Every structure is written in structure tokens, then in C-alpha cells.
Amino acid sequence: MIKKFEDENCSITDKVKNLRSLVSTRLKFWQNWLIIVDNVELLSKISLLLPQVGDAMWINGQIVVTIQNTDAVPQDDGLNKHIAIRSGMNDTECFQLLKHYTIEHADDQLLNEVSHALDRQPLALAAAGYYVSRVNKANCSFTWSQYLKKISSEEEESMDAIFVRFNSVYPRSMLQASLLAVRENAEESSILANVINFFSVISFDPIPRDIIVFYVQEIDPKHSKEDICLSLKHCSLFLHSENNDISLHRIVHKAITVYQSEQLNEKHEIESSVDEISKALYMFKKKDDESKLMPHLEKIVQLLSLNNVGNVLKRTGNYDKAIEFHEKARKFAKKNVRN
């Protein structure tokens, strides 16, 4: 029946209404139900298509909506509950999920290391558990310790590919889902596009929000500090601390560098980005929170060094070598996801 609705020559709205009508005829056979509405952009556009509160037909069930823009989430009350996954799941939830895929007893400390490495994100943990269980079902002795080693050796994408290939429920890895969110936010907001460019060069560690605001305003002065802060607050990509630091999950940072590498075409774009970002970082030199800049400076110093060597070689007339080092810098910018 679902296949039939997909093939119908009618609007998406009518297709959803037809599907809702089909589901309603099955309710009498179910004690409870759960509807998942994934990757919603504008809740106001689809809310009327969902089962409505107070409708006697739709009882004993829940609707889970995943949405990127947190400003569209209703306030918590007796009928609504906002669950943010920015900070990930708690220890108990992580252990329950990972142990579901574990045949033998696994040490809680080891599972905690896996959870921490994957930022306690449900989709990433599910993909990890799926991979481990599938390898073990193939009569291979595979432990969580071995999984951690594979992550550190940059094999995470190949392991996630197993999850994407065989999982019919949600055919995306955490990286793919994050990349989708990065791309949509960058295309819809010039402010977020600049912030994404900013993080593509630096680390995912916490950095004072004022530095980001300064950078965005240098690039595009028409944006006020308030507008920039609101854009950051409402975007699900960024983690916010109580002292107004902004950071990223490791996998989101990876998605940002992948996305930004797709946008880089010329060497001068890399140099321009590094120059502007370095200027923003320098503005906060000798402040109380200067130590927070170190991981970010370490991240860009390799890129700066490669470009500087290229510039010296160019000035001395060694053009072939200059091109070689500038190309290395360009490749580093595209591949710093691995560093």
C-alpha cells in the first residue's frame, strides 16, 4: 500500500493524508503506536498533517519528530517534550545500547571509552554496535578494544558503510547525516556558512563565541552580534557551554571539513580563509582564556607553514617547488579531517 501511495500522481500532502488514513484503519489492532517523522525543516508546514491532540481515534501513541532548527521546537508541557541530542546519551543509555549488540560480557570502562569516542551519539553508537555484532556473527572474534583501534586508524567510514548497506531502518551513517545537516545549514544561512568555514580550519575544541562573532562580522559587517548569536543558538550543529564557548562533536567537525573541501577550488581561497581566521584568533591574544586558542592554533599552523614555504620558494624563483608546497597545503586543507 505504501508503494502504491508513492506511485500516485498527486501532491506530497495528499500522499501523507492517504498514508495517515491507511494507518488509522489499523489502530484497533494495536495496543500502542509510535510515529517517527525524520529530518523536519519547518514544523509548522507539517504539523497539521500529523495526528492531532484530542482526536479520540489517535490515542495510546507518541510522535517523535527530529528537527534541525531548535527554535521550531515547542516548549515543554504535558504534551510536548524536547530531547536535545547535542550532549548525547547518558552512561546508562549508552551501556544499554552497546550491550544490546554484545554477545560476551564487556567491561563498563571499555564501553565508556567507545561511547566517549563516538560523542555518545545514538546513530554512531548503533552503527558501531551493528558492525561489532555482524563481524562476530561471521565467526570472527572481534572485541570493542579492536573497534577502538580501528577508529584511531581511520577505518570508521568503512565500518559505517556496513551499517548503511545492511540497515533497512535508517540507511545513513552518522557522518552522512551530519554532512546533510552541514550542507543544508550552509546553503540556507550566510552566517552559518561563514561559521562552518571558520571551523573547517580550526579544531573542534571549545572556542570563545566572541571570536566567531568577530570573524563573521569581518567577513560580512551587515550582521549584528545578536543575529550571529541567535543563528549559533538555533543551529543543532554547535555545542554551547555555560561560559559562551562553542565547540563541535568530532563527527560534526569531520562533516564540516568534508563539506568545505568540496567548496575549495583555488589556492588563494585557502590562504584568504587562514588569514582571516588567524586575525580573529590574534584579537584575543593575552586574554584570560587565551589557553583555549592553543588547539586551534596547532591545527592551522601546519597549513600556514606549508603555504609559507611555498611563498619563499616562489620569491626565490623555484616555481615548481612552490607549486608543490602550495598543492600540499591545498590537500592538507581538504584532508585535515584525518589529522
N, C-alpha and C positions, 0 to 999 in steps of 0.2 A: 504493500500500500504506500509506503514511504517513497519507493522508487516511482510509483505512479504519480505521486504529487510532484516529484522533481521534474518529471517529463511534461507536466501540464503546461499549456500555453497561457499562463496567467501571471499576475504580479506576485512578487515575493510575499506581500502582505496577505494576499488570498491563499497562497500556499500554506502560510503559517496558520491561518484560520482553519483551513481544511485539516491540517495535521492536529490542531487542538481539538477539533470536533471528533476526529477519529479516536484520539486518546480518551476523551470524555466518555465514550461508549464502553471503555474497558475499565473504568474506575470501580464499578460494582464488584469486579473480581479481585481487587487489590485491597489489602488492609491499609497500606500507606504507599506513598509515591514520592519521587524526587525528580525534579526537572532541572537540568543544568543548561544555562544559557551562557555560551562562552564568547569571550573577546568582544564585549559590547562597547561601542564607541559613544553613543548617545542614548542613555537610558530612557530619556523622555520619548524617543521615537518608537521604542518597542514595548514600553510598559503596558499600553492598552491591549497589546496582543497576548499578554500573559494572563493566566488565571487570576481573577480579581478577588481581593479580600472581601469576605462577606457572601460570596457565591456559595450557596449550600451544596452545589454539586462538587465543588473543589474543596474538600475537607481532608484532614489527615495526611497532609503533604507539605513539602517545602520546595522553594525555588532558590537555587544557588546561581547567582549572576557574577561572572568575572568581568571586571571593568578596569580599564587603564587610568581613567581620569577620576581621581578620588573626590573631586568637587561635585561629581554627579551622584555620589553615594548618599542615600537618605540618612538622616540622623537616627541613632539607635533608639528604639522604643519597644513596645510589647510585640510588635510585628516585624521589626527590622533589626538586623544585627550586622554591623560592619566588621569583617575579619580581614585585617591587613596582613599580607604575607611578606612585607618588606623585611621584617626581622626574622622570618622563617618560623618553623615549628619549635615547640619546646622539647626538652630532652625526652620526656615520656613519649610524646608523639613520634619523635624520630626513631626511638628504640622500637616502638611497636611496628612501625612501617618496615624498618630494616629487618627485624626478626621474622617478619612475615615471609621473607624470602630466604631465610637462613635455615638450612637443614640441621647443622650441628650447632652446639652452644657457642655463642660468640661473646667475647669479653666486652663488657659495657664501655670500658675505656677505649677500646678499638672502634666500637660503633660510634662513640662520641667523636673520635678523630675523623671518621668518614663523614659524619654529619657536619662537622665544622668545615671540612674541605669543600663540601657542597653547599655551604651557606645555609644549611637547614631548609632548603627549598624543596617542597613536596615533589615536583616533577623531576628534579635532578636526583632525589633520593629514590624515587620509584624506578627511574631508568637504571640507576646503579644496582638496586635490588634485582631487577629483572635480568640484568646481564649476569650477575653472580649466580642466580638460580639456574639460568639457562645453561651456563657453562658446566655447572655441577651436574645437571641432568644429562649432560653429554658424557658422563662418567669421567670427568676431569676434576681432580682435586684442586679447587680454587678457593682461596681464602680472602677475607677482607683486607688483610695485610698486602696481598698481591694486588688487589684492586687499587689500594692507595699508591703503590709503586707505579702502576700503570698511569694514574692521574699525573704523577710527578714527571713521568716520561712522555707526556703529551699524547697519550693514547686515548684520552677521554672521548674525543669525537668519534673514533672508530667504534668504541664501546657503545656510545649513544646510538650509533647507526643501527645496531642490533635491535634496540628498543623501538626505533622508528619503523624498522622494516616489519617487525612481527606484532607490534601492539596495535590492534584494530580500534581500541577505545580512543586513544589520543595520539595521532601519528606525527608528533613533533618532539624533538629533544628540547632540553632547557635552552640550549644555545639558539636553536631555531625560533623558539617562542620569544626569547629576549631580542633577537635580531629583528623580528617582526615589530615588536614594540618600539625599538630604537628607530627603525626606518619610518614608522608612522608618525612618531613624535617629531622627528627631524623635518619631515615633509610638511607637517601641519603648523609648526611654530618656528619662526626665525630665531626667537630667543633660545629655544631648546636646541636648535641646530647649532648655534654657537657654543652652547654649553657642552654638547656632545663632541664637537671639535676640540674643545678645551680638554676634556677628559681622555681623548684619544691619544694625547701626547704625554700626559702625566700618569701618575699611579692611581689605583682605586682607593688609596688610603684617605682618611679624613683630611679635609682642607677647609679653612675658614670660608664661609659663604661670601664674605665681603670681597674676597679675591675674585670669585666667579663673577660677582656683580660688576666689579671694576673692569674685568676683561670684556664682558658683554657690552658695557657702555662705551668702551674704547672702540669696539668693532662697529657698534650701532648706537650712537648717542641718543637716539629718539626714545629709547626705552628707559623708563624710570626704575629706580631701585625697587619700588613696590611691585611693579609689574613683573620684574625678574624674580623676586622672592615668591610671588604667588605662582608663577609658572613652575618653579622648582618644587614648591609645596604640593601642587596638584598632580605632578608627574610621578608615576609609580616607579620610575627607574632609579630614583635617588633616595638615599638613606639620610635621615636628618637626626642630629644629636641635640641634646638639650642646650648646648652652648653654641648652636648655629653652625656646626660643622656639617659638611656634605661629603658623603662617601658613596661607594658603589659595591654591590656584590661582585665577586670575582668574575662570575659568568656574564654579568651585565657589562662589565668593563671589556671583557673579551668580545662581546657582541658589538660594542661601540667601536673597537679598533678594527674589527672586520668590516663594519659598515663604512667607516671613514676611509679605509684602504680602497674601497670601491670608488670613492669620490676623488681620490688623488690621481691627477694626470700629469702634472708638471712639477719639476723640482722646486720652482720658486714658491709654489703653494706650501710646501713643507717648510721652507725657510721662513716664509711670512708667518705661518702659524706659530712656529717655535719662537720667533722674535716677539710677537705679541704676548704670548703666554709667559715668556721669560720676563717681560716688562711688568706684567701683572704680579708675578711672584716677587720681583725685586721691590715692589712698592711696600711689601710687608716685611722687609728686612729689619732686623733689630727690634721687632715687636716681641711681646711676651710669648706668643705662640709660634715663634719663628721655627722651632724644632719640628713643627708639623710639616714644614716645607721640604724636609730632607728627602723623604722617599720620592717626592715629585721631582726634585732637582736631579736625583740619581737617575730617574727614568729618562729625562731629556738630555742629560749630559752626554750620553753615548751618541745620540743623534746630532747634537751640536758639534761634538768632536769630529765626527765623520765629515760633516759639511765644512768645518773649519780647515781640515786637512785638504779638502778639495779646493777651497778658495786659495790656499797658499800655493798649491801646485799650479793653479790657473794663472796666478800672478807671476810665477816663475817660468811660464811658457810650456809647462808639461801638461798639455791639454788632454792627452789620452789618459794619463793617470788621474787627472782632475775629474774627468767624466766617470772614471771607475769608482772614485770615492763618493761622488755625488749620487751615483747609482746605488752604492751600498747604503747610503743614508736614506734614499727613497725606499729601498727594500726593507730597511730596518723599520721605517715608519709604517710600512704595510704589514710587517711581521712581528711588531713588538707585542702582539697578543701572546707570543710564545715566551717572552722574556720576563 
